[in-house]
Amino acid sequence: MNLEIITPGQKIYTHEISLVQLPGSKGSFEILQNHAPIVSTLEKGKIKVVETNGKTIFFDVSGGVVECRNNNIVVLADWCQNSL
C-alpha cells in the first residue's frame, strides 16, 4: 500500500506501508492491505505507520480527512508533524 500525508503547505510523507492506524472522529481504526474503499474524518491525535520494512513511525495530526482506495491512502491533514 502507498501512504501520502499532505498538509496545506507541503507533502509530509510518502512511502510503501503495511499498516496505518488513524484517529478517526468515531474512534481509532486501522487500514491494512486490500481494505475496502473508505473516506473518514480525523480528529486530533497520533497516526501510527508501519512501513513494509517493519519500521514504525508516528505523526501528530490536528485533524483532517483520509481516503483509501485501491491500496492508495491519502491523508489530508490540517497540521501534521513527525513525533517520537
C-alpha positions in Angstrom: 0.0 0.0 0.0 1.1 3.6 -0.6 0.5 6.3 2.0 0.7 10.0 1.4 0.3 12.6 4.2 -0.3 16.1 2.9 -0.8 19.4 4.7 -1.8 22.7 3.1 1.9 23.7 3.0 3.6 20.5 1.9 3.7 16.8 1.4 4.9 15.4 4.8 5.3 11.7 4.0 5.0 9.2 1.1 6.1 5.6 1.4 5.0 2.0 1.0 3.5 0.7 4.2 1.9 -2.4 5.6 -0.4 -0.7 8.2 -1.7 2.7 9.2 -3.7 3.4 12.4 -5.6 6.7 12.4 -7.5 8.8 14.9 -11.0 8.7 13.4 -13.7 11.1 14.6 -15.7 8.0 15.8 -12.6 6.2 17.2 -9.2 4.9 16.2 -9.1 2.5 13.2 -6.5 0.7 11.1 -6.2 0.2 7.3 -4.4 -2.9 6.0 -3.8 -4.3 2.5 -6.9 -4.6 0.3 -9.1 -2.5 2.7 -12.5 -1.6 1.3 -12.7 1.9 0.0 -13.3 4.4 2.8 -13.4 8.2 3.4 -13.3 9.4 7.0 -12.8 12.5 9.1 -9.9 12.6 11.5 -9.6 14.1 15.0 -6.6 15.4 16.8 -4.3 12.5 17.7 -1.5 10.2 16.5 -1.1 8.4 13.2 0.8 5.2 13.5 2.6 4.0 10.4 4.2 0.6 10.0 6.4 0.5 6.9 7.0 -2.6 4.8 10.5 -3.0 6.4 8.9 -3.1 9.9 9.9 0.4 10.9 7.2 2.2 13.0 6.7 6.0 12.6 4.3 8.3 14.5 2.8 11.6 13.3 0.8 14.1 15.4 -2.2 15.4 13.5 -4.6 18.1 14.4 -7.5 16.7 12.2 -8.3 16.2 8.6 -9.7 13.5 6.3 -8.4 10.2 4.9 -9.3 8.4 1.7 -8.4 4.8 0.9 -9.0 3.3 -2.5 -7.1 0.6 -4.4 -4.4 0.3 -1.7 -3.6 4.1 -2.0 -4.2 6.0 1.2 -4.2 9.8 1.2 -4.4 11.8 4.5 -5.2 15.5 4.1 -4.2 17.0 7.4 -4.9 20.5 8.8 -1.5 20.2 10.5 0.9 17.3 10.9 4.3 16.7 12.5 6.6 13.7 12.9 6.7 12.7 16.6 8.9 10.4 18.5 
